[in-house]
Every structure is written in C-alpha cells, then in structure tokens.
C-alpha cells in the first residue's frame, strides 16, 4: 500500500514536479514516524498503519492542484481491491463510489467485520442500487427500514437519516449488522436477524423451538455470494481484517521491532 501511495505521489494527476516530491517526502516521513514511534498501547498495530496511510494521503492531497473525491474532507483510503469492486458493481454511485468504499472499509475495521461479507450483503440486498425500495419499504444499498436507520443515526455520527444517501446507508447498515452480531454472538444468527428482524428471531430463540428453516435461506444466499466474490477478487482471507493491500500489519511492525 505504501508503495502504491508513493507511486501515486510521483504520478498523481494535477501535480507538478516539486509538489510530487513534497508529497512523497510526507509519505516517507509518515512511515518513519510509525517506525520510530510505535504506539505503546496493546492492539494498535492496525491503527498505527492506518494512521500512516492517512498521513501519507493527507500529504498527497495537500499538494497544489489536486482535487476530486479522493481529497475531499473526511476521505480515508480504502484497499485498492475494495475500491475497484465498489466502483465496478456500484456503477450508479458515480464519483461517490470511492467514498462509499472508504466508508465500508472504515466501518468494517471499527467493527471487526469481513469486507467481502459486507459486499455480499449489499449485493444480495440491493444489487448495488442506492434507490432500491423493497415491498416492505426497506431502502437503499443495505435495505434498511426507517426505524433501524433512525436508531443508527441517533447512536452514531451520521450526516442524516436519508436511506438513499449511499454513505449514510452503508455506515448505518454496517453498524446495525455489527450490533446484531454483538447481540446474538453469532454471525449467522445476525444475518437471520438482519433479514427477518431481531425481535422475531429472539421470539423463536426464547421459545426454544429453533429457527424455522425458511429463515436460514437468507444467510445461505449471502454466503454463496460471499464465496463467489472471494473466488473472483484479490481480497484478504476471512478473519484477517488486519491485512491491507496484501501487507500484514503484524508482519510490518514486527520488522520494525
């Protein structure tokens, strides 16, 4: 990833020679800072590398003449494979696709969720149509109903509760699914709850009757799509959210230590 940032600093559109050199110098300085001043707190390897990436990107975006979605306030870099997939599948998102990819990456990292699983949920829910509306009035990329969206908007820092704003929708949807995982302590049950509703699932679990087989069809669809996506894209393996651009954070920091 750092190599890619360095190359983009040298070859970036709209940057003259001195600006490119300055941006590259800032990227290298960010890496040096991570090397010589590692965080003493436990479990911060991923945040250290992510901070390095943000510093490098901030330096690149500070160069004169560089504009666009990548350099707007609040943008954070997403893995290249993720951005490629979101922009390819979400063609209706237009220029917002890079920001949607970054939002997915940020929310997934914060919740410890697998990126390809989240892409599969979006594919199954809306086929990447931000204007999608179901017969139950679920809306947007992750097909949220308004009460669920309002709940996430109250509990988090969301720009609005507009279900057709793709950035708001994916942030709220990922946070909602993460909350269901925490509540039910199981990713498959969380998928059932995401589709059928947590109250409905809780009723079956309390009655000890078991979850009816028809409710398991949704998790099966999502997992089939996840396997299909994973076989076609160069994504990190499941359970390894610390991998960014094929670079293991733990390995990178071990080299530093």
N, C-alpha and C positions, 0 to 999 in steps of 0.2 A: 504493500500500500504506500509506504513512504517513497519507494522508488517511483511509483506511479505519480505521486504528488510532485516529486522532483521533476519528472519528465514534463508534467503538465505546467509546472512553473516555467520551464525553459521554452515550451512550445505553445503556451497559452495564447488564445486569441485576444487580440487587442493590447498586447503588452510589448513595449519596446525593449531593446537590449538591457539598459540599466534596470528597468523595472523587473525584468525576468531574473536578473542576477540578485536583486534585492529580495524578491520573493523566495528564491531558492535558499538564500542565506538565512532567511527567517525559518524556513522549514528545517534546515540543518541545525539551527540554534535550538529549535523546539526539541529535536531529537537529543541534542547534547544535554538539554535541561533534564529530560527524562532519564538519561543515562547517569548523570552525576548527582541527581537529587531525587532518587526514588522515594515514593511515599512510604512512611514507616507503618501505616495502618495495614491491618490484615485484609486480604481480599481485594486490594485495589489495583491489581495488575491490569485488568481490562480498562478501568477508568484512567489509569496512567497513559496507556497507549491512546485511548480515545481523546484525552486531553492534548496529547502530542499532535494527533491528526487535526484537531480543531485549531490549534495554534498555527500549524502549517497552512491550513486552508485560510485562516484569517489573514496571514501574511500575503498569500496569493491574491485574496480578494481586495486587500488594501492597495494593490498596485494600481496606478492611474489607468483609466480607460477600460477596466474590466468590469462588466456589468452582467445582468441576467439572473436567472433563477438561482444559480449556484452561489451567488454573492449577496443575496438579499439577507436582511437581518433575520437571525434565528435559524439560518440554514446550517445543517450539520451533515458531514459527508456520510453517504451510505456505501456499503460494499459495491464494487462495480457490477458484480453479477446481479445484485438485487435491483439496482437502478435500471439495468438493462431489461430485466424481466418485467418490472413495473411499467416501464415506458413502452415495452413491446405489447404487453397484454392490456394495459390501460390506455389504449390509443386515444380514447375520448377525454383523457385528462389534459391533453395538450402539454404546455410547458410546466404545468403543475406536477407532472409525473416525478420529477426529481425531488420535489419537496415531499411528495407522498412517500416515496421510497425512503427518504431520510426520517420521516415521522415513524414509519413502520420499524426501521432499524432502531431508532431511539426508544420507542415504547417496548419493543421486544427485549432490548438489552436491560431496560429497567425492570421488566417483569420476569426475566429469565426464560422467555419463550422462544421456541424454534421458529426461525424466519420462514422456512419453507412450509411449515404447518399453517402459519398465518396467511401466506399466499394462497394455500389450498382452500382455506376458509373463505377468503374473498372470491376465489374462482367459483366455488360451489354456491355461495350466497347470491352473487350478483353478476357473475361473469365480467367483472370489472366495469360495470355500468354505473356511474355515480348518480344517474337519475332513476335507477331501478326502484319500483314500488311493488310490493307483494300484495296478494289478495287479503292479507292480514294487516296491511298498512305498515309493514316494515320497509325501511327506506335506506337508500344509499349503498355504498360499496359493501358494508358489512351487515346490511339489512337490519338496522336497529329500529325498534319501535320507540315512539317518542318518550314514554316513561323511562325506559332504560337509558336513552340518550340524555334526558334531563337529569337523571341521577348521576351519571358520569360527569356532566357539565357542572353540577353543583359541587361534586367532590374533587374535581381536578381543575387544572388551569387550561380551560378550553376557550377558544376565541368566541364561540357561540354555541347554540344548540341546534344549528341548522343541519338536518340529516343529509342534505345534498351538497354540503361543503365537504369535499373528499378528505381534507386534512382533519377536520373535526370528526368526521365519521370514523376514519381508521384509528385515530387516537382513542376515541370513546369505545370503539368496538374491541380493541386490544385490551384496554383497561377492564372492560366488562368481562371478557373471557378470562383474563388473569384473576379477577375477583372470584369467578366461578371455580377456577382451579383451586384457589385457596380455600374456598368454602367446602367443596366436595372432596378435596385432597386426591383427585384423580382426573387426569386429562380427558379420559373417555367420558366419564360422567359429566365433566364440564361441557363437553361437546353436546351431550344429550340436553343438558340444561340450557345451553345457548340456543338450541333449536326449539325445544319443547317448552322451555320456561323453568326457572329454578323452583318455583312453588309446586308445579306439577310433579317434577322429579322428586322433590322432598316428600310429597304425599305418598308416592309409591314406596320410597325407602322407609318411611315411618311405618307403613302398613306391612312391611316385610313380605310383600307379595312379589317382589322383584320387578325390574323394569320391563315392561312389555317389549317383545322383540321388535315391533314396528319402530320403536324409538331408537333402536340401535342402527337403523338404516342410515341416518344422517352421519354418525361417526364413521361408518363404513365408507360412505361416499367421500368424506373429507380425506380419509386415509388413502383411499385409492388415488385421489387427485394428488395427494402429497407424494406418493410413490412415483406417479407419472412425472411430476415436476422434478423430483430429485434425480430421476434417471436421465433427464434431459438438460439439466443445468449444472454448472460447476459450483455447487453450493457446499458449504461445510457440512459434515455429517451431523445427524441429530444428536442433541445433547452436548454440543460443543459450541455454545454461543460465544466463547472467548476467541474463536477463530475469525480473524478479519482479513479478507483478501488472501486466504491461504496461509497467513502468518500466525503462528501460535503465540499469543501474548506471553504465556508462561515461558515458552522457549526463548522469546526475545529478551525477557527480563532476566532469565537465567544466564544468558550470555553476558548481560550487564554485571550481574553479581559476581 
